[in-house]
Amino acid sequence: MYQRHILRFRGVASRLQVHQQLPVSPKFPHQRAYLSATGEGSTSSQFTPSARLTGRTCMITGGTSGIGFAIAERFLQEGASRVILVGRSYERLYNAASQLEASSSFRSIQSTESRETTSTEAPKPIHSPEQHQLIESSKEINLLIGDISEAGSWARELEKVMQTTNLDILVNAAGLSISSILPKSEPLDISNILRTNLEGALLTSRAFIRASIRNRMKKSRDTRSSNSPSPSKCIINISSLLAHKSGTGAVPYAASKSGVLGLTRSVAVEAAASLRDVTIRSNAIVPGYIETPMIADFSEGETARLKDLIPLRRFGRPDEVADAAVFLAQNEYANNCVLNLDGGLSAV
């Protein structure tokens, strides 16, 4: 019998971790390896904020855990004026916001005056939060409750939030993996994977482009608007090593993440060819093995075998993925840029 695991980017809120299955070596059929990231301790002690995203607004799907959470944390450190976390569960959104609010690395970049006037208490929970309505957890952190796999049913609300917040950066980090060989996969599971990983990224990108066009039209009608050029808009898609490297037990997932790379390329070209006076860049990150508390469950021998597959002989860190996201967000010439963060594994 093949055991099936539902592994969501949203993860368990208390641990803020995420799992995605990576290819299993045929030499080690019992080994399991996950593309993982955790919000706990995700920031490198050597990192020094440089305010590269000052004043930018960002939306992160799947931002309550894992890579999405690490990116949210780093964007706040880099001076983002607002980060909007999107997820199905208000409890997980609330817990993620509380973690970000309590982050010492986030508070450390605030001025002394700001620290004296900013509360470090966790945001107060809302007893009956509304679906698809923007919730202000704090001045810098907003929450949006909604299932990305069902984004088509609330596309107007999503677009409205993007327009009213004048969104600058969209990070598509939400994803779903169900481990099963294709003959054993249920059609409903395949559909859920494709709707979450690919269709969700498509519909959020569509809403982002539409909102950007509407804001540009509104700005052109406003005679008071400044004519000075503004930074471009940016989409950052989180793909997977499985988009490049084959494995067993994740065919629908691999197909969806390959589609994400196709989405990235197509938007990069179409946005330049068809959008007038709107610059939207489209880029992707392809992570490999990323450190997570789950790695502690591996035996020493299993961990050694996994690392031996990687040319750099180690797993990546969540903050290294977040570094790449900051680069893609602020580099104005990065378009159709696909960054492999796998320690060289895709070359093996």
C-alpha positions as CSV (number, residue, x, y, z in Angstrom):
1,M,0.0,0.0,0.0
2,Y,1.2,3.5,-0.8
3,Q,0.8,5.9,2.1
4,R,-0.6,9.3,1.0
5,H,0.4,12.5,2.7
6,I,-1.2,15.8,2.2
7,L,1.5,18.4,2.6
8,R,0.5,22.1,2.5
9,F,2.6,25.2,2.4
10,R,0.4,26.6,5.1
11,G,1.8,24.0,7.5
12,V,1.2,23.8,11.2
13,A,1.0,27.3,12.5
14,S,2.8,26.6,15.8
15,R,5.9,25.3,14.0
16,L,5.5,27.4,10.8
17,Q,6.9,24.8,8.5
18,V,6.2,23.5,5.0
19,H,7.0,20.4,3.1
20,Q,7.3,19.6,-0.5
21,Q,8.5,16.2,-1.8
22,L,11.7,16.2,-3.8
23,P,12.9,13.4,-6.0
24,V,13.7,10.1,-4.2
25,S,16.9,8.5,-5.2
26,P,16.3,5.0,-6.7
27,K,19.4,3.9,-4.7
28,F,17.6,4.8,-1.4
29,P,13.9,3.9,-2.0
30,H,12.9,4.5,1.6
31,Q,14.4,7.9,2.0
32,R,12.1,10.9,2.1
33,A,13.3,14.4,1.4
34,Y,11.4,17.6,1.6
35,L,11.7,21.1,0.2
36,S,11.2,22.8,3.5
37,A,11.5,26.1,5.3
38,T,10.6,27.3,8.7
39,G,9.8,30.7,10.1
40,E,11.6,29.8,13.4
41,G,15.1,31.1,13.3
42,S,14.9,31.6,9.5
43,T,17.1,34.7,9.5
44,S,20.8,34.4,9.2
45,S,22.8,35.9,12.1
46,Q,25.0,37.6,9.5
47,F,22.2,39.4,7.7
48,T,22.1,43.2,7.9
49,P,19.0,44.9,6.5
50,S,19.6,47.5,3.8
51,A,16.1,48.9,3.3
52,R,16.0,47.8,-0.3
53,L,12.2,47.5,-0.3
54,T,11.3,50.7,1.6
55,G,7.8,51.8,0.9
56,R,6.8,48.7,-1.2
57,T,3.6,46.7,-0.6
58,C,3.7,43.0,-1.0
59,M,1.2,40.1,-1.0
60,I,2.4,36.5,-0.3
61,T,0.2,33.5,-0.8
62,G,1.1,30.6,1.4
63,G,2.8,33.2,3.6
64,T,1.9,31.7,7.0
65,S,4.7,29.1,6.9
66,G,7.8,27.9,5.3
67,I,9.4,29.8,2.4
68,G,6.5,32.2,2.2
69,F,6.9,33.1,5.9
70,A,10.7,33.6,5.5
71,I,10.1,35.9,2.6
72,A,7.5,37.9,4.6
73,E,10.0,38.3,7.4
74,R,12.8,39.4,5.1
75,F,10.6,41.9,3.3
76,L,9.6,43.5,6.5
77,Q,13.3,43.7,7.5
78,E,14.0,45.4,4.2
79,G,11.5,48.2,4.9
80,A,8.4,47.0,3.1
81,S,5.6,49.3,4.2
82,R,3.0,46.5,4.1
83,V,3.0,42.7,3.8
84,I,-0.3,40.9,3.1
85,L,-0.4,37.3,4.1
86,V,-3.0,35.1,2.2
87,G,-4.2,31.8,3.5
88,R,-7.3,29.6,4.1
89,S,-7.0,29.5,7.9
90,Y,-7.5,32.6,10.0
91,E,-5.8,30.8,12.9
92,R,-2.7,30.2,10.9
93,L,-2.7,33.7,9.5
94,Y,-3.1,35.1,13.0
95,N,-0.3,33.0,14.4
96,A,2.0,34.0,11.5
97,A,1.3,37.6,12.1
98,S,2.0,37.2,15.8
99,Q,5.4,35.6,15.0
100,L,6.3,38.4,12.7
101,E,5.2,41.0,15.2
102,A,7.3,39.4,17.9
103,S,10.4,38.9,15.6
104,S,13.3,40.6,17.2
105,S,15.0,40.9,13.8
106,F,12.0,42.9,12.7
107,R,11.9,45.2,15.7
108,S,15.7,45.7,15.6
109,I,15.5,47.8,12.4
110,Q,12.8,50.2,13.8
111,S,14.1,53.5,15.1
112,T,14.4,54.1,18.8
113,E,11.4,56.5,18.6
114,S,9.4,53.9,16.8
115,R,10.2,51.2,19.4
116,E,9.0,53.5,22.1
117,T,5.6,54.0,20.4
118,T,5.1,50.6,18.8
119,S,3.4,47.8,20.8
120,T,5.2,44.5,20.7
121,E,2.0,42.7,21.9
122,A,0.5,40.0,19.7
123,P,-2.4,41.3,17.5
124,K,-5.8,40.7,19.0
125,P,-7.7,37.8,17.4
126,I,-11.0,38.5,15.6
127,H,-13.8,36.1,16.7
128,S,-15.7,36.1,13.3
129,P,-13.3,37.2,10.6
130,E,-14.8,37.8,7.2
131,Q,-13.7,35.8,4.2
132,H,-11.9,37.8,1.4
133,Q,-11.8,41.0,3.5
134,L,-8.5,42.7,4.3
135,I,-7.8,42.5,8.0
136,E,-5.3,44.9,9.5
137,S,-3.2,42.9,12.0
138,S,-0.8,45.8,12.4
139,K,0.3,48.8,10.4
140,E,2.8,46.7,8.5
141,I,1.0,43.3,8.4
142,N,-2.4,42.6,6.8
143,L,-4.3,39.3,6.6
144,L,-6.5,38.1,3.7
145,I,-8.5,34.9,4.3
146,G,-9.1,32.9,1.1
147,D,-8.4,29.6,-0.5
148,I,-6.0,30.2,-3.5
149,S,-7.2,26.9,-5.1
150,E,-10.6,28.6,-5.3
151,A,-9.3,32.0,-6.4
152,G,-11.7,32.1,-9.4
153,S,-14.7,32.3,-7.1
154,W,-13.3,35.5,-5.3
155,A,-11.2,37.0,-8.1
156,R,-13.0,40.4,-7.9
157,E,-12.3,40.7,-4.1
158,L,-8.7,39.7,-4.7
159,E,-8.3,42.3,-7.4
160,K,-9.9,44.9,-5.3
161,V,-7.5,44.3,-2.4
162,M,-4.6,44.5,-4.8
163,Q,-5.9,47.8,-6.3
164,T,-6.7,49.5,-3.0
165,T,-3.4,48.7,-1.5
166,N,-1.5,49.6,-4.7
167,L,0.3,46.3,-4.6
168,D,3.9,46.4,-5.8
169,I,5.1,42.8,-5.3
170,L,3.2,39.5,-5.6
171,V,4.8,36.3,-4.3
172,N,3.1,33.0,-5.3
173,A,4.3,30.6,-2.6
174,A,1.2,28.6,-1.9
175,G,1.4,25.0,-2.9
176,L,0.1,21.5,-2.3
177,S,1.7,18.1,-2.8
178,I,0.1,14.7,-2.3
179,S,2.6,11.9,-2.5
180,S,1.4,9.0,-4.6
181,I,2.4,7.3,-7.9
182,L,0.2,8.4,-10.8
183,P,-1.8,5.1,-11.2
184,K,-2.8,5.3,-7.5
185,S,-3.6,9.0,-7.6
186,E,-7.2,10.1,-7.2
187,P,-8.5,12.4,-9.9
188,L,-9.7,14.8,-7.1
189,D,-6.2,15.0,-5.6
190,I,-4.7,15.7,-9.1
191,S,-7.3,18.5,-9.6
192,N,-6.5,20.0,-6.2
193,I,-2.8,20.0,-6.8
194,L,-3.2,21.7,-10.2
195,R,-5.7,24.3,-8.9
196,T,-3.6,25.2,-5.9
197,N,-0.1,25.3,-7.5
198,L,-0.8,26.4,-11.1
199,E,-4.3,27.8,-11.4
200,G,-3.9,29.7,-8.2
201,A,-0.7,31.3,-9.4
202,L,-2.4,32.1,-12.7
203,L,-5.4,33.8,-11.2
204,T,-3.5,35.8,-8.6
205,S,-1.2,37.0,-11.4
206,R,-4.2,37.9,-13.5
207,A,-5.7,39.9,-10.6
208,F,-2.4,41.6,-10.0
209,I,-2.0,42.7,-13.6
210,R,-5.6,43.9,-13.8
211,A,-5.2,45.9,-10.5
212,S,-1.9,47.4,-11.8
213,I,-3.6,48.5,-15.0
214,R,-6.5,50.1,-13.1
215,N,-4.2,52.0,-10.8
216,R,-2.2,53.2,-13.7
217,M,-5.3,54.5,-15.4
218,K,-6.4,56.2,-12.2
219,K,-3.0,57.8,-11.8
220,S,-3.1,59.1,-15.4
221,R,-6.4,60.8,-14.7
222,D,-5.1,62.4,-11.6
223,T,-3.5,65.7,-12.6
224,R,-1.9,65.9,-9.2
225,S,0.1,62.7,-9.7
226,S,3.8,63.0,-10.1
227,N,5.4,62.3,-13.5
228,S,8.5,60.9,-11.9
229,P,9.1,57.2,-12.8
230,S,8.2,54.7,-10.1
231,P,9.7,51.2,-9.5
232,S,8.3,48.4,-11.6
233,K,5.8,45.9,-10.4
234,C,7.0,42.3,-9.8
235,I,5.7,38.8,-9.6
236,I,7.8,36.1,-7.9
237,N,6.7,32.5,-8.4
238,I,8.0,29.7,-6.2
239,S,8.5,26.6,-8.3
240,S,10.4,23.4,-7.4
241,L,13.4,21.3,-8.2
242,L,10.8,18.8,-9.5
243,A,10.2,21.2,-12.4
244,H,13.7,20.2,-13.6
245,K,14.5,16.9,-12.0
246,S,12.3,13.8,-12.1
247,G,11.2,11.8,-9.1
248,T,8.7,9.2,-8.0
249,G,5.4,9.9,-6.4
250,A,4.8,13.5,-7.4
251,V,3.8,13.5,-11.1
252,P,0.9,16.1,-10.8
253,Y,3.0,18.2,-8.5
254,A,6.0,18.2,-11.0
255,A,3.6,19.1,-13.8
256,S,2.1,22.0,-11.9
257,K,5.5,23.4,-11.0
258,S,6.7,23.1,-14.5
259,G,3.6,25.0,-15.5
260,V,4.6,27.7,-13.0
261,L,7.9,28.2,-15.0
262,G,5.9,28.5,-18.2
263,L,3.6,31.1,-16.5
264,T,6.7,33.0,-15.5
265,R,8.2,33.1,-19.0
266,S,4.9,34.0,-20.7
267,V,4.0,36.8,-18.3
268,A,7.5,38.3,-18.7
269,V,6.9,38.6,-22.5
270,E,3.2,39.4,-22.6
271,A,3.4,42.1,-19.9
272,A,6.1,43.9,-22.0
273,A,4.2,43.4,-25.3
274,S,0.7,44.3,-24.3
275,L,0.7,46.5,-21.2
276,R,0.9,50.2,-21.9
277,D,2.7,52.3,-19.4
278,V,2.7,49.5,-16.9
279,T,6.0,47.6,-16.2
280,I,5.5,44.2,-14.6
281,R,8.4,41.9,-14.2
282,S,8.0,38.1,-13.8
283,N,10.5,35.8,-12.1
284,A,10.8,32.5,-10.4
285,I,12.8,30.8,-7.6
286,V,13.4,27.0,-7.9
287,P,14.4,25.8,-4.4
288,G,16.0,22.4,-3.6
289,Y,16.5,20.9,-0.1
290,I,15.9,23.6,2.5
291,E,16.5,23.1,6.2
292,T,13.5,22.4,8.5
293,P,13.0,20.9,11.9
294,M,11.8,17.8,10.2
295,I,15.3,17.1,9.1
296,A,16.1,16.4,12.8
297,D,13.9,13.2,12.3
298,F,16.2,11.8,9.8
299,S,18.9,9.4,10.9
300,E,22.5,10.5,10.6
301,G,23.1,8.0,7.8
302,E,20.0,9.2,5.9
303,T,20.9,12.9,6.3
304,A,24.5,12.1,5.1
305,R,23.1,10.3,2.0
306,L,20.8,13.2,1.2
307,K,23.6,15.8,1.5
308,D,25.9,13.6,-0.5
309,L,23.6,14.1,-3.5
310,I,24.1,17.9,-3.4
311,P,27.4,19.3,-4.8
312,L,27.6,21.8,-1.9
313,R,27.1,18.9,0.6
314,R,24.5,20.8,2.7
315,F,20.9,21.8,2.7
316,G,19.8,25.4,2.0
317,R,18.4,27.8,4.6
318,P,15.1,29.6,4.4
319,D,16.8,33.0,4.6
320,E,18.8,32.1,1.5
321,V,15.6,31.7,-0.4
322,A,14.3,35.0,1.0
323,D,17.6,36.7,-0.1
324,A,16.7,35.6,-3.7
325,A,13.2,37.0,-3.4
326,V,14.6,40.4,-2.3
327,F,17.0,40.4,-5.2
328,L,14.2,39.7,-7.7
329,A,11.9,42.2,-6.1
330,Q,14.3,45.2,-6.2
331,N,16.5,44.5,-9.3
332,E,14.9,46.4,-12.1
333,Y,16.5,44.3,-14.9
334,A,15.5,41.0,-13.5
335,N,12.8,39.7,-15.8
336,N,12.2,36.0,-16.7
337,C,15.0,35.3,-14.2
338,V,14.8,31.8,-12.9
339,L,17.0,31.2,-9.8
340,N,18.0,27.7,-8.9
341,L,18.7,27.4,-5.2
342,D,19.5,23.8,-4.9
343,G,23.2,23.7,-4.1
344,G,23.9,22.4,-7.6
345,L,21.6,19.3,-7.4
346,S,19.9,20.1,-10.6
347,A,23.2,19.7,-12.4
348,V,23.7,16.2,-11.2
